[in-house]
Every structure is written in C-alpha cells, then in structure tokens.
Amino acid sequence: MNRSRSVTYFLAAGSAGLAFLMVKYPTVAVNASLQGLQLWWDKVFPALFPFFVLSELMIGFGVVTFAGVLMEPIMRPIFKVPGIGGFVFMMGLVSGFPAGARMTARLYEEKKLTKIEAERLSSFTNFSNPLFLFSVTAIGFFHQAVLGFVFALAHYIGNIGVGLIMRCYKPGKDKAADERLHHSVFSKALRSMHQERLKRYQPFGKALGDAVTSSVGILLTIGGFIALFSMINQLMIQIGVSALLAKAFGFLLGIAGFKPDLGTAAVPGIFELTIGVRQIGGWPAPLIERVVLASALLGFCGFSIQAQAVSILSQAGLSAKPFLIGRLFHAFFSGAAALFLYGFLHIDEKLKNETALAFSPRSEVLSGSASALGPWVTVSVLLIFIMILLKRTIGSPHQK
C-alpha cells in the first residue's frame, strides 16, 4: 500500500475535480459514458465472454496443470516463471486483455504461482484480442487486411520482449526448479491433469454455472471501466488537457521524424485504446507512420484497459508496478517491430491487391452480421446469469 501523503492529496483532488467536471458538463459526461457502454455491449462482452468461461472450465478440468508441467522446461529458463505461465500466455494471446491479468490473479490465488512469479507473468501476458487486431484494426480502421499480420506480429514480439526484460524483476528470489527435459514429461503432465480434475471434482452443471457467474462478474467490471474512461477522455477534451497532450506528443513524434499532427489522433488512445486506433487509422499521414503509432498504442493499451488489469491484480494482492512498466516497454518494442515488419514484409507492394479484398461486399456483409449478433449474445448471457443467481439464491435456504 502506498502511504505517501502526496498520493492521498493527488487522488482526492483528482476525484473531486472529475466530479466537478461531470457537474459542469453533464451532457458530455452522460453521452460519453453511453458510448463506452455501447462499445462494451456490442463488441467487448460478446468477444471475451466465451474465452473467460472456457478458461475457468480448463482450470477445473486440470488443463492448466497439464500445460504447466508440459511447458516448465521452456517457460522457467526463458521467462523465470513456472510452466503454467505458458497457459496464461496462450490464453491471454487468444482471449485479449485483461484475460492475462485475470488468469494470473486466479493462479496466484490457487497458490500455483508465487507473488514474484505472478507479478512477473502479468507484465507480458497482456494481449489484444486477435479479432481486434485483424478485423477491427486492420480491416475496420485501416481498410487493409494485410496489415493484420504486421499488427499481430509486432504485438506478440513486443510482449515477448517485455517478458525477456522482466525476467530480471527481483532476481535472486526465485524458487529452485529442475529444468531438465526428460522423455516422460508428457505422461507426467497427463497424470497431473487427471489428479487435478479429481481434486476439484464437481458436477459439470455446477462447474459451468460457476464459470458463467465468475466471467460475467469480471465483464461487468470491465464495462464500468470502459464507460468511465470514455467519459474522462471527453471531459479532458472539454477543458483543453487533450490539446496540451497532443502538442507534447506531437513534439516527440516530430523528433522521431513523424508528422507532429499525429499526436492529436493518438492522444485519445492514451485513455481509451479503440478511439485512438480508430482516429489514427483515418488520419491523413503516411501509412507506415500510422501503423507504427497504432502498434505502439496497442502495446500501451490505454488507461482504461490498464485500470481493468490493475484492479484485478490489486484485488488478488499483487503489485501492479511490473504490469505498468511492461506497458511502456511493450509500446516501444511493438512500435519498433512494426517499423521493421512493414519493410520486411513489403507491405507497400501488397496493398493494391489487398484493397479489393478489404472492401468486398462479402466482407461488408460478414462484418454487419457480426455487429448485429453481438448485442443478442450479451442479452442472452446476462439473462442466463440472472437465472443462475436466482436459482442459487432461492435454492440456498433448502440446502441448509
């Protein structure tokens, strides 16, 4: 816990100032919150819910233990985390943020990770959803499907770079482990998975219900953060803070040889990632500069997503400092990787053929269908969530 008086004063002043701005600009605050909730309702909840439920079930069925034993010879020498970290890495990569923080906190609570290992692991398992990288960012915002490979590879390479840096976090305090790879590791992993499932055994219906309620709970928290930071972004625009940040950011971009006015497009992404990446995608600037800047923002992931992960880690009693430091490294590594990959993959030579694909009628129809389906998924899941809670609440007195 930070006991500094200056932190207390800063937090008090910040919350009071935000409350004042909400009163002064009520229409802006309400509309911005509604836009954030709409994004959560249509896109975020339908995309993350199935992965969250799946991860909960995989923990109960022993898949985490299986992956941990199998990947121990790889994860510990390279990243100084147990093999279970490989499962978190893959689930974070597939599910998107803040699944990495969620899984790390859960495994720490299950005592499968030490505190140092969990804090180290949280720093490099924070990924953007692949669907967001390919469909939303590359096609939806940049209108070039081939850029999805640049965004994805740069994003993943950046996080691996963070892991290699953060392996030095609190050195000398790691528990000893046998790193030898032997021929029976696979059979040992299978035995461990079976033993874990027996230890956690419960009826499938109960396990599925627990997975649904746990996943919906964390997604409701995520929705609140998205609405909050969407509002904060708009309030900062009203009082001119965003303009000052844009000038400062534009100065740094100018030093790097980029167009300074890209700072105006990027600043909203500091608060809410989706808004910033969308503005960068349509900004009148060289494509390579927009791709590098968007990749850096994807690594930084915005205060909204950072707050979600920090909240999850803090509730588990973990320090968020390694995670926050990792986001700065991730932004730098991802931007540098995107700059290299853009030239290495000869993106400029592939754009003509890709343009027709990005705007094909079929892709428009598929995109529209997915957008229309999202709200129905959210409504259906929330109804199931309410039914489960009602059943358990009504049935609990009879079980005593």
Secondary structure as UniProt FT lines:
FT   HELIX           5..24
FT   HELIX           26..39
FT   HELIX           40..44
FT   HELIX           45..60
FT   TURN            61..62
FT   HELIX           63..79
FT   HELIX           84..95
FT   TURN            97..98
FT   HELIX           99..109
FT   TURN            110..111
FT   HELIX           115..122
FT   HELIX           130..131
FT   HELIX           132..141
FT   TURN            145..146
FT   HELIX           147..166
FT   TURN            167..168
FT   TURN            171..172
FT   TURN            183..184
FT   HELIX           185..199
FT   HELIX           204..238
FT   TURN            239..240
FT   HELIX           241..255
FT   TURN            256..257
FT   TURN            260..261
FT   HELIX           262..271
FT   HELIX           273..281
FT   HELIX           287..300
FT   HELIX           302..315
FT   TURN            316..317
FT   HELIX           321..344
FT   TURN            345..346
FT   HELIX           347..358
FT   HELIX           361..399
//
